[in-house]
Amino acid sequence: MKIVMIGHKYVPSREGGVEIVVENLATRMVAQGHEVTLFNRKRKEYAPIIEYKGCKVESIFTVNKRALDAIVYAFFATLKARKMLKKKQVDIVHYHAEGPCFFLNLLPKKKKRPGTKVVVTIHGLDWQRGKWGGFATRILRAGERKAVKYADEIIVLSHNNKTYFRETYHRTAKYIPNGIERPKLHAPEIIKQKYGLDFNSYILFLARIVPEKGLHYLIEAWKKVVDQTGTDKKLVIAGGSSHSDEYYQQICDMCKGDDSIIMTGFVQGQELQELYSNAYLYVLPSDIEGMPMSLLEALSYGNVCLVSDISENTEVINEDCYVFRRGDVDRLRHQLKKIINLNLTAHNNMVIPYTWDDVVNQTLEIYKR
């Protein structure tokens, strides 16, 4: 099959879960003999490439401004996909996330493109995310409605979202969760040199620093835990801003002058692997999720995890993990304090809930049916 992927920022990248998913789907589909074209965004900070691990890459024009980037990219990407469909150069056009679906009505209608499919993966209900303003939220909701109306198939990452589409739109979506690979554990080398971190010496938050991830709850609870216990463990915050500079500054202000908190910024490669490999506890206090890649990764490293009780988190965790009521700072404080006092043994139970090969095979079945 000839497949086009639309909606991510840039591959290869770990900017967000969408980029990780697109890379893993595309490269594995190519390995099975399919032809995949990735529509990367053309931005000055991204190196121009035409190929990645067997995938063709096309750079699509966009405007490097927060309010315009995604919508301009989606418009030109959709025009390109329409042209390819009309010329019968593609079998599958696969959109990722709700926003890029805003222009789905520009594609040829089903009867005018026989033998092809338009597939949409909903990575989460993006219009609920706190980083977006009113106009962006309206665009995202419109994209969701157009996905329901024009997509041949809809894929969701959680049972909660599957229920949402059934009850809201009477539309059946296919549940295909994200996958993960079994990692290799790393001793603390880079993180010891840069931050003075040793095995089990810190609590880890690793995700984009955006409002819906609930990091402000964690910092507030952590400060109380340190006051009450005098623990010498650190709270490590690993992640960068994503269209949320005001919130990122708020987080920096909350951490300022507190030597029990380390902000690393965006991490990748061995530094990322070392942070997962040596954490005492991984915490994800989200208000909203699609299917959190960072939580899957933490479980694959054998981390004990503490998560908010939203279904997108609780569907993933195992019996070694802990939960707290979403947004409840006092309950989060209580759980942190209890877990620190337990002297847990982490990294013994490496959990792979879903493999990427399973995800790819299920996605290909959607393409074929």
C-alpha positions in Angstrom: 0.0 0.0 0.0 1.0 3.6 -0.5 0.3 5.6 2.7 0.6 9.2 3.6 0.8 10.4 7.2 -0.4 13.9 8.1 -0.6 15.8 11.5 2.8 15.4 13.2 5.3 18.2 13.5 8.5 16.5 12.4 9.9 12.9 12.2 12.3 12.0 13.8 11.3 13.9 16.9 10.2 13.4 20.5 8.3 16.7 20.7 5.1 14.8 21.6 3.3 11.5 21.5 2.0 12.1 18.0 5.5 12.2 16.6 6.5 9.0 18.4 3.5 7.2 17.2 3.9 8.3 13.6 7.6 7.3 13.5 6.9 3.9 14.9 3.9 3.2 12.6 5.7 4.5 9.5 9.0 2.8 9.8 7.5 -0.5 10.7 5.1 -0.4 7.8 8.0 0.3 5.4 9.8 -2.7 6.9 6.7 -4.8 5.9 7.0 -3.6 2.3 4.6 -0.6 2.2 5.4 2.8 0.9 5.0 5.6 3.4 5.3 9.3 2.9 5.6 11.6 5.9 4.3 15.2 5.6 6.7 17.0 8.0 6.2 20.7 8.8 8.7 23.0 7.0 10.1 25.1 9.8 13.5 26.7 10.3 14.4 24.7 13.3 13.8 21.4 11.5 16.5 20.0 9.3 15.2 19.5 5.7 15.2 15.8 4.9 13.7 13.7 2.0 14.0 10.3 3.5 14.0 8.7 7.0 14.5 4.9 7.6 12.9 4.0 4.2 10.1 6.6 4.5 9.7 9.3 2.0 9.6 12.8 3.6 8.0 15.9 2.2 8.2 19.3 3.9 4.9 21.1 3.9 4.8 24.9 4.1 3.6 26.4 7.4 3.9 29.7 9.3 6.2 29.6 12.4 3.6 31.3 14.7 1.8 29.5 17.5 -1.7 30.6 16.3 -1.1 29.7 12.6 1.4 26.8 12.5 -1.0 23.8 12.7 -3.8 25.2 10.6 -1.6 26.5 7.8 0.3 23.2 7.7 -3.0 21.2 7.7 -4.4 23.3 4.8 -1.4 22.7 2.5 -0.9 19.1 3.6 -4.6 18.4 2.7 -4.2 20.1 -0.7 -1.2 17.9 -1.4 -3.1 14.7 -0.3 -6.1 15.7 -2.4 -3.9 16.0 -5.5 -2.3 12.6 -4.8 -5.8 11.0 -4.3 -7.0 12.4 -7.6 -3.9 11.1 -9.4 -4.3 7.7 -7.7 -0.8 8.1 -6.2 -1.9 7.0 -2.7 -4.1 4.3 -1.1 -4.3 5.5 2.5 -4.3 9.1 3.9 -3.8 8.8 7.6 -4.5 11.9 9.7 -3.2 12.2 13.3 -4.9 14.4 15.9 -8.1 16.5 15.6 -6.8 19.9 14.4 -5.4 18.7 11.0 -8.9 17.2 10.3 -10.3 20.7 9.9 -9.8 20.5 6.1 -11.0 17.0 5.5 -13.9 18.2 3.5 -11.4 19.3 0.8 -10.6 15.7 0.0 -12.5 13.9 -2.7 -15.7 12.3 -1.5 -15.6 8.5 -1.1 -17.3 7.7 -4.4 -14.7 9.8 -6.3 -11.7 7.9 -4.8 -12.7 4.2 -5.0 -10.2 1.8 -3.4 -8.7 4.4 -1.1 -9.3 5.3 2.6 -9.1 8.3 4.8 -8.2 7.2 8.4 -8.0 9.5 11.5 -6.3 8.7 14.7 -7.6 10.7 17.6 -4.7 11.1 20.1 -7.0 12.8 22.6 -9.8 15.3 22.8 -7.4 18.2 22.0 -10.1 20.9 22.5 -10.1 20.1 26.2 -6.5 21.0 26.6 -5.8 24.1 28.7 -3.0 25.5 26.4 -5.5 26.5 23.7 -7.4 29.7 23.5 -11.0 30.2 22.4 -10.4 30.4 18.6 -8.0 27.3 18.6 -10.5 25.4 20.7 -13.3 26.1 18.1 -11.0 24.9 15.3 -10.2 21.7 17.2 -13.8 20.9 17.9 -14.6 21.6 14.2 -11.8 19.2 13.3 -13.3 16.6 15.5 -16.7 16.9 13.8 -15.2 16.7 10.4 -13.3 13.6 11.3 -16.6 12.1 12.3 -18.3 13.2 9.1 -15.6 12.5 6.5 -13.2 9.9 7.7 -13.7 6.3 6.6 -12.2 5.0 9.8 -11.5 6.5 13.2 -8.9 5.1 15.6 -8.8 6.1 19.3 -6.2 5.3 22.0 -8.5 4.8 25.0 -11.7 3.1 25.8 -12.9 6.4 27.3 -12.6 8.1 23.9 -14.2 5.2 22.1 -17.2 5.7 24.4 -17.2 9.4 23.8 -17.5 9.1 20.0 -20.2 6.5 20.3 -22.3 8.5 22.8 -21.6 12.0 21.2 -21.7 11.2 17.5 -23.1 7.6 17.3 -19.9 6.8 15.5 -17.9 3.6 16.0 -14.2 4.0 16.6 -11.6 1.3 16.7 -9.5 1.1 19.9 -5.8 0.6 19.1 -3.5 1.7 22.0 0.0 3.0 21.6 2.9 0.5 21.8 6.3 0.4 23.5 9.6 -1.5 23.2 11.5 -3.2 25.9 14.3 -0.8 26.9 17.8 -1.3 28.3 18.4 0.0 31.8 21.3 2.5 32.1 23.4 3.3 35.2 23.4 7.0 36.2 26.3 8.6 34.2 25.1 11.7 32.4 22.5 12.6 35.1 25.0 12.1 37.8 27.5 14.4 36.2 24.9 17.1 35.2 22.5 17.0 38.2 24.1 14.8 40.9 21.4 12.2 40.6 21.9 8.6 41.7 19.8 5.4 41.5 16.4 5.9 43.4 17.4 9.4 44.5 14.6 11.3 42.8 10.9 11.4 41.8 10.5 11.9 38.1 8.0 13.9 36.1 8.7 13.5 32.4 6.3 15.1 29.9 5.6 18.3 28.1 5.1 21.2 30.4 1.5 22.2 29.5 -1.4 22.8 31.9 -3.3 19.6 31.3 -0.3 17.5 32.6 -1.1 18.8 36.1 2.5 19.7 37.0 1.4 22.6 39.2 -0.4 20.1 41.5 2.8 18.0 41.8 5.0 20.9 42.7 2.5 22.2 45.3 2.2 18.7 46.9 6.0 18.1 46.7 6.8 21.3 48.7 4.5 20.0 51.4 6.1 16.6 51.4 9.6 18.0 51.8 8.5 20.2 54.7 6.8 17.3 56.4 9.4 14.5 55.8 12.7 16.3 55.3 13.4 13.8 52.5 16.6 14.2 50.6 15.1 12.9 47.4 14.8 15.4 44.5 11.8 16.1 42.2 13.1 16.0 38.6 11.0 17.9 36.0 12.0 16.8 32.5 10.3 18.4 29.6 9.9 21.5 27.6 7.1 24.0 26.7 4.6 23.3 23.9 2.6 26.3 22.9 2.4 27.1 26.6 5.1 29.7 27.4 3.0 31.5 30.1 2.3 28.2 31.9 6.0 27.2 31.6 7.0 30.5 33.2 4.5 29.9 36.0 6.2 26.5 36.7 9.6 28.1 36.6 8.4 30.7 39.2 7.0 27.9 41.4 10.4 26.1 41.4 12.6 29.1 41.7 14.9 29.0 44.8 13.9 25.4 45.7 16.9 23.2 45.7 14.8 20.1 46.0 13.5 20.6 42.5 15.6 20.1 39.3 14.3 21.3 35.9 16.2 19.7 33.1 14.4 21.0 30.1 13.7 18.8 27.1 15.7 15.5 27.2 16.3 12.7 24.8 18.8 9.9 24.0 20.8 8.4 26.8 20.0 11.2 29.3 16.3 10.3 28.9 17.0 6.6 29.3 19.0 7.2 32.4 16.2 9.3 34.0 13.7 6.5 33.5 16.3 3.8 34.6 17.1 5.3 37.9 13.9 7.0 39.2 12.4 5.9 42.5 9.0 6.9 41.3 7.4 8.3 38.2 4.5 10.7 38.6 1.9 11.8 36.0 -0.8 14.0 37.6 -2.7 14.8 34.4 -6.1 16.3 34.0 -6.4 15.1 30.4 -4.6 12.5 28.3 -5.0 10.6 25.1 -2.7 7.6 25.9 0.4 8.9 27.6 3.5 7.7 25.9 5.7 8.8 28.9 3.6 6.5 31.2 4.0 3.6 28.9 7.7 4.2 28.8 8.0 4.5 32.6 6.2 1.1 32.9 8.5 -0.4 30.4 11.5 0.6 32.5 9.9 -1.0 35.6 9.1 2.3 37.3 6.6 2.4 40.1 4.1 5.0 38.9 1.7 7.4 40.7 -1.0 8.8 38.4 -4.2 10.7 38.5 -7.3 8.6 38.3 -8.4 9.5 34.8 -9.3 6.4 32.8 -6.6 7.1 30.2 -4.1 6.5 33.0 -5.8 3.8 34.9 -6.3 1.7 31.8 -2.5 1.4 31.4 -1.1 0.9 34.9 -0.5 -2.4 36.7 -1.0 -3.6 40.3 2.4 -2.1 41.4 1.1 1.5 40.7 -0.7 4.1 42.8 -3.4 6.6 42.0 -4.9 9.8 43.4 -8.0 11.8 42.7 -7.4 14.1 39.8 -6.6 17.7 40.9 -6.6 16.7 44.6 -3.3 18.2 45.9 -3.7 16.9 49.4 -4.3 13.3 48.2 -1.3 13.6 45.9 0.8 14.8 48.9 -0.5 11.9 51.0 0.4 9.3 48.3 3.9 10.8 47.7 4.6 10.8 51.5 3.4 7.2 51.8 5.4 5.9 48.8 8.6 7.7 49.9 8.3 6.0 53.3 7.8 2.5 51.7 11.4 2.3 50.4 10.2 0.6 47.3 12.2 -1.6 45.0 11.8 -0.2 41.5 12.8 -1.5 38.0 12.1 -5.2 38.8 8.9 -5.5 36.9 9.3 -4.2 33.4 5.9 -4.0 31.8 5.1 -3.9 28.1 1.3 -3.5 27.8 1.3 -3.3 24.0 4.0 -3.8 21.4 4.4 -1.6 18.3 4.2 -4.7 16.1 0.7 -5.3 17.5 -0.3 -1.7 16.9 1.1 -1.7 13.3 -0.7 -5.0 12.4 -4.0 -3.8 13.8 -3.7 -0.5 11.9 -2.9 -2.3 8.7 -6.1 -4.3 9.2 -8.0 -1.1 9.4 -6.5 0.0 6.2 -7.4 -3.2 4.4 -11.0 -3.8 5.6 
